[in-house]
Amino acid sequence: MNPNPQAGAGADAAAAAADAPPRSHPRAFEPVTLILTIVLSVLGALIGIVLITSLGVSPNTAVIGALVAMLIGRIPVGVLTRMRSRHRQNLVQSAISGSTFAAANSLLTPIAVPFALGRNDLVWPMLGGAVIGLAVDSWVLYRVFDSKLLPATGSWPAGIAAAETIKAGDTGGRKAAILGAGAVIGFVGALFKLPTSAAGVGFLGNIWALAMFGVGLTVGQYAPEFGFDLGAHHVPHGLMIGAGLVALAQALLLMRTRKGGAKGAAASPAADGSAVDSPDADGGLTVQAPQLRRGLLEGMGLFVCGAIVVAIAGGVVGGLSLPALVGWVLLAGVAAIVHQLIVGLAAMHSGWFPAFAVTLIFLIIGLVLHIPTVPLALLVGYTASTGPAFADLGYDFKAGWLLRRDAAPWRPFEIEGRRQQYLAQLVGFGVALVVVAVAWKTFFSDGKVPPVAEVYVTTIKTGLEPGTMTTMLLWAVPGALVQLLGGPSRQMGVLLATGLLVATPQAGWMVLGALVVRQLYTLWRRRGIADAAARKESDEQAENDLSLVGAGLVAGSSLNDVGQLTKAL
């Protein structure tokens, strides 16, 4: 018997209100949401800097944030029941994942470069530049997400995992069972050092892109056994240069407004909402070519402005001639936006991003151009501050897009929800900045420096072997051809180079095996079906089932990554 029936009725009413479809998207700055966001962002930032300095990895904590928000929403206490809303859970998971990647990749790693170089006086100027890089990074993604370049319909595997976790906790049933089984398999496999997240990715993305990713991973793993170290000969870096240049050209082509496009855009639901308001109408794109062009050009301008600030604060102005200084600023701006785009495209299709390797490419270019040590170190740190947060925000926007697909009217709800997610991530970024500013000296003094930063500094000090750039340019040719062959929708060249660069043991077999299972399961489901419409429906159901399995594998692997905190401590 309930001793306080009025309190129980109030809690039930609040829970019912939380489960009802919202008329407007929940706000990131609502007191309960904001408090939970700040607390979990502190946790995410600490997890990020501990793991990046000890194990050299930064886990995706989005699933952890979603699970904590779901558990809090089940507490039958007044306003806490509001966290039953999947949209509030999405805001919280966006913030904690943002704070993790921001603290580890976008802030701590860049400032570790001048520290490892022995220039402690440049840590604070570099932190200021990293903050600018992080801010512009997230702003550009917010402006161009769901364009032809970075569509919401892209894979974004970690985003699917977060969304399916939230939906499974909300609805339960068969989907929850499939997702849960996948998560258990992913977690157990990761415990035995198997890259189960790679298998999960194989169930989620474009088959052609993932096939090239799997080939790259496999070749990268076994090439050294045949006496050829691809990394030592900079083959993957060369392939990425060629593929990246073609990818940039393809991005520029997507920015064009086609003849008659303005007229067509005015009639489309993306412009005025008068047509069918659905994520599937007009391709579902909420960002058209003019907006994409404006967002990227604004990003380029802001990155150049940030490079100027770094040059002044870091003393580069006094150490270079005026032409050299102008060249340094332009190179830093171009490196920042190219880095974020390549990392974002790789993350969208594969769930993995080669941030370290792409930064290393610009480091090598800097050595070829004979940029002095300190300006080169600042260039590397500034470039490294972009990319990971760009990719992570894409994952979170994908999760929100999936959770908001059934809203009516859809478009205004989607746009507002995306804005609230961006605000939530800004809170996470702010928390990450405070944590890094307070903790970096303690970590660095104890010798806990991100391993990638030490690699950058070692490369700067030792220089290049003769012929390195020539080798990279030669391998850039096949990279460009593969990227050109696949087109902008598949990003085959970028994914091939990504696979070669990360070369995680057994990951190639995981991806390729998942692709085989994916095809066999689709064929098995459509057996005996002759009708074309029925076959299409069967294929769609097969994709839905496998997407749940893939999301579960990614979620389980992410949980294991976060669990590595105990090992690091």
PyMOL commands that set and color helices and strands:
alter all, ss='L'
color gray80, all
select helices_A, chain A and resi 5-19+31-54+62-73+78-84+86-116+120-144+157-171+173-191+196-202+207-226+235-254+261-267+269-272+281-284+289-313+316-319+322-350+355-368+373-384+388-403+410-445+451-462+468-486+492-502+507-525+532-563+565-568
alter helices_A, ss='H'
color red, helices_A
deselect
rebuild
show_as cartoon
